[in-house]
């Protein structure tokens, strides 16, 4: 924290954007594409727990694409 000084918050925001949010968007897009390419097929997708919650989490992104999650 001391080494990052005033830039700590900006760096943390960039890391969160890159490592979580941007990845969530890519993963949701890939999941959607995979399911559209093989309708009726069952899939198992494993992702880390940090990628599930929140308005920019994979679950909300997939719901926004019209998928019903159970």
FIRO-63519 format. One line per 2 residues: for each residue x, y, z of C-alpha. Coordinates in steps of 0.25 Angstrom, whole numbers, plus 5000, padded with zeros to 4 digits. Each point is the difference from the previous one (the first is absolute). Layout:
N
X,Y,Z ~ ...;
END
This chain:
70
5000,5000,5000 ~ 5011,5010,5004;
5007,4997,4987 ~ 4988,5003,4991;
4996,5013,5008 ~ 4989,5008,4993;
5000,4991,4988 ~ 4995,4988,5008;
4985,5002,4998 ~ 5002,5003,4985;
5009,4987,4998 ~ 4990,4992,5008;
4989,5005,4991 ~ 5008,4996,4988;
5003,4986,5005 ~ 4986,4998,5004;
4995,5004,4986 ~ 5010,4992,4993;
5001,4987,5008 ~ 4985,4999,5004;
4990,5009,4992 ~ 5007,4999,4986;
5002,4985,5002 ~ 4986,4998,5005;
4995,5006,4987 ~ 5009,4991,4991;
4996,4988,5008 ~ 4985,5003,4999;
5002,5002,4985 ~ 5007,4987,4998;
4990,4993,5008 ~ 4989,5006,4992;
5007,4996,4987 ~ 5002,4986,5004;
4986,4998,5004 ~ 4995,5006,4987;
5009,4991,4992 ~ 4994,4987,5006;
4986,5002,5005 ~ 4994,4989,5009;
5014,4996,5004 ~ 5004,5001,5015;
5012,5007,5004 ~ 5008,5002,5013;
5008,5013,5002 ~ 5009,5002,5011;
5004,5014,5004 ~ 5006,5005,5013;
4990,5005,5011 ~ 5004,5015,4998;
4994,5000,4986 ~ 4986,4996,5005;
4994,5012,5008 ~ 4996,5014,4997;
4994,5008,4989 ~ 5012,4997,4991;
5001,4985,5004 ~ 4999,4989,4990;
4986,4996,5006 ~ 4994,5014,4997;
5007,5001,4987 ~ 4994,4987,4995;
4986,5004,5005 ~ 5002,5013,4992;
5002,4992,4988 ~ 4987,4993,5002;
5005,4987,5007 ~ 4992,4994,5011;
5009,4995,5011 ~ 4996,4990,5010;
END
